[in-house]
Amino acid sequence: MPRDEVMNILAHITQAVAVSLLASVQIAMGSASRIVTSPDASAPHVKAFAGRTQTSVASFFAYSPSFAGGVRVSAGDVNGDGAPDIITGTGPGAAHVKVFSGRDLSELHSFLPYGSGFTGGVFVAAGDVNGDGLADIITGTDTGVTAHVKVFSGSTGSEIRSFFAYPAGFTGGVRVAAGDVNGDGLADIITGAGPGGGPHVKVFDGATLTELNSFFAYDGAVSGGIFVAAGDINGDGQVDLVTGTGTNTPPHVKAFNGNTLAELRSFFAYPVAFSGGVRVAVGDIDGDGRSEIHTAPGNGSTPQVKVFDGITGGEIASFLAYPSSSTNGVFIGAASVKRPRLEIATTRTPQEIQLQWPSGCLCELQENPDPADPQGWRPMNIQPVENGNRVGLLLPAVQKIRAYRLKCDIDNVR
């Protein structure tokens, strides 16, 4: 099939048949992205931002507002509806994981990965470990117990993997990420040791749990733990590993080739004098097929989220996730979904229809009064408007057949 046909959605719409199209769903090639944030050591206020524009698309409390242990976040399409879902895990005081729909914030999953007896907090990540096309939920224990990693099916919530990432005597916690490092089509599990474990990164085969890589991202003086993320930041088609330093350490970010471990990038995301460390995530915010590095500061800084180009290291976005008075630190997650759904829906006015797709997707709507004419496509001068978790376009109903197609950001069309 020609690339142009694959990249575009065609919707043939008439006033007479508009009602029959209301429930239909088409698949649009493109990239919907999310940046998700959560506060450390304070009320569990989770926010989500459209990756391309950094505009707020969701704001809610994942747990009781009275819970002050903070919340950790990740994102991934758990239910296959084309929108990145939000995964949360409580900080110390509980160990409760929830998953919220990226479309309407409905609760998709809620469980205690380590049972009711463990309340030391949990780290979360997302990746398709079992190859069913849906993001699975990866968890890692915080301090106080051995570094126990588990994986739960995004579809059913059932446990599908369980192992200890570091020796049994280490109780500093384990931070988690996911990415297909070995190229077998399944997400592998990346771990970073918590405080006291040194800046120790490991990569485990998602299918067999065989250890694929093990290295120290920084020198041994870095003892406050390490945060990890994964994604293709240089566009070579291979997953790279991104690390950020933990507590009592300058905010040093590094990126490594996932296979050779060659260092690709090294920079300080915030002033070197800041010693609260840096949390990291990876996601493609502009739909160009190459992921960017996302950072958030640890305790002691304003909640300034930044996005850096993976090749140049240049800062390309920066915004405050919370009021500047919030200085307890921020956790960050990011996700990109390559096939957002295009929906056709009615409005209250019979003369109009509405096309919707997940916000964060860079698209151009085109029309053609003669669907048989391949040269008849023209861009429509209609400004998308934010509509909850989606972007909508209102189109006038017409008497005769017209065709509409959506060209999304995989083509870099504005």
Number of C-alpha atoms within 10 A of each C-alpha: 5 6 7 10 9 10 18 20 20 18 18 16 21 16 16 12 11 19 16 9 17 15 10 11 12 14 17 24 24 30 31 31 32 35 33 31 28 30 29 24 19 19 19 26 19 25 22 25 22 22 28 20 16 20 16 18 22 17 15 12 15 26 20 10 13 10 19 18 19 28 34 27 29 31 32 31 25 31 19 19 17 24 31 29 29 32 30 29 30 29 26 21 15 20 26 24 26 20 26 20 20 28 20 12 16 11 14 19 16 15 15 16 23 20 10 11 9 19 20 20 25 34 27 29 30 32 30 26 29 21 15 13 17 20 27 29 31 32 25 31 30 27 19 15 16 20 26 20 26 20 27 21 21 28 17 12 18 14 15 15 17 15 13 14 27 21 10 11 9 19 21 22 28 34 28 30 30 30 28 24 28 18 13 12 15 21 26 28 30 30 25 31 30 27 22 14 22 21 26 22 25 19 27 22 21 28 16 9 15 11 15 17 16 14 11 15 24 19 10 11 9 22 21 21 25 32 27 28 28 29 30 26 29 20 15 10 12 18 24 29 29 30 26 31 32 27 19 17 22 22 26 21 25 21 25 20 21 23 16 9 15 11 15 18 17 14 14 17 27 21 10 13 9 19 21 22 30 31 28 28 30 30 28 27 29 23 25 14 21 20 28 25 30 29 26 30 30 28 23 14 20 20 26 19 24 20 25 20 17 24 15 10 17 11 15 11 15 14 12 14 25 19 10 11 9 18 20 18 24 29 25 27 31 31 29 29 26 20 20 26 21 23 20 21 19 17 10 7 8 12 13 17 23 17 21 20 28 29 30 32 30 27 23 20 23 19 19 21 14 14 17 9 9 8 9 13 17 13 14 13 9 12 12 18 13 17 14 14 22 24 21 23 17 17 14 12 18 14 10 12 16 16 20 23 20 23 24 25 23 19 18 14 11 10
